[in-house]
């Protein structure tokens, strides 16, 4: 990451900077991360040394802690976008990869909690691929 990355939420209300290096990048298939992301897995970068700075909209950052667990999610209270989590008690910064605007120079290290993956999350590489919505060019004139 060259020691500096920036990102923001979908609506642009919250922006942030991460200074330091990411140590790992995991695609987590646990049911909690699937619910957080609404997808097959969460894509999260981790660092024990990087520092997070909110550049704008820190007052719009909401946090949800799942009772009885270590699971935490931060998100924009305006648009719901996933945002970095920097729990003071654990010293580990978690940054949702999709929240970054900067290029990510590392590739994911591993799929984790695969025994908990969604039953439809199998052989996805064999699916058809489109640059946009299928048939969108014909319907919308784009």
N, C-alpha and C positions, 0 to 999 in steps of 0.2 A: 504494500500500500504506500510505499515511499514515506511512511511516517505521518501522513496527513490525508484525511478523507473527510468529505462533507456530504450531507444529506438533508432531506426534508420530507415532510409528510405530503400526501397527495394534494391537499388544498393550499399548501405553502405557508400555513400559519406558523408551523414549527420548523426551525432549521437548526442544525447542529454541526459540530466539528469534532472529529476524533483525531487525537495526536498520539502517535505510537504505532506499534506493530501488532497485527493480529497473529495469534499463535495457532489457531485452529478454525476450521470451517466445516460445520456438520449439517447434514440434511437429516432432521429428526422426524421420525415417523410415529412417535408416541401419540396417543389419542389426545392428549392435552395440546400438543403443538398442532395437530391436525385441526382441532377446534379453533385455536388461536388464528391460524392462517386461513382456515376455510378451504384447505387444499390437501394434497397428498402428503405434504411434509412442510416443515418450516426450514428455512435456509438461514442459519445463524453463524455469525463470526464471533470469536471469543478472544479476549485478551486479559491477561492478569496485570499488565503494565500500562496500557493505553489510557489516556485521559479523555473524558467526554466534556464538551462545553456546549451549552445551549446558546445559540446565536440569536434566536428570536422565538417567541411564543412559548417560553417555558411554563407560563401559567395555563397553557392549553394542554400540557402533558398530564395525562391521567395514568394511574397505576392500579392494576388489579393483582392481588395476591390470593392464590387459591388456598383457602384454609387447610391446615394439616399437611401442607406440602412446601417445597421450595420453589414451586412454579410461580413466576411473576411475569406479567406482561405490561409494558408501557405502550400507550397509544395516544393519538391526537384526539382530544375530546370533541373537535369539530368534524373531522372526516373519518376517524376510526383507524387511520393508518398505523401500522406497527412502528414503534420507535425504540431506540436503544434503552437497555435496562442496565443500571449501574447500582446494584444493591450494596449499600455501605457495609453490610454485615458479612458479605462474601468476598469482596474485593475482585470480582470477576465481571468485566464489561461484556455484555451481550449486545450485538448489533445485528438487526435483521438485514440481510444482504440486500434485499429489495428496497430498503430505505436509503441506500447510498446513491449519490449522483456521481461520485468518483468511480473510476474503473477499479475493479478488485483484481489485483495481480496474482492472488492465490486461487487454486481450484479447491473444491470441496475435498476434505480428507476422507470422509466416509459417510455412508448412510448409517444412522443409529436407530435403535429400537425398531428394527425391521420386523421382529416377531409381532409387533403391534400395528403393522401397516394396514391400510385400508384394503379390503378384499378386491377392490377394483384397480389397485395399484400394482399391476403386473404386466410386463412386456409392453410398457407404454412407448418405447422407442419404435415399435413397429406401426404406430398409428400414422395416418396421413398428416402432412404438415402444410400449413398455409401461411402466407406472409401477413394476413389479416383475417377477418371473419370470412368463412367460406361463402362465396357468392355475394359478398358485400359490394364488389365493384359493379355488378349488374343491378343490384337493388338501389344503391344510393347514388350512383353516378360518380363515385370517387375514382 
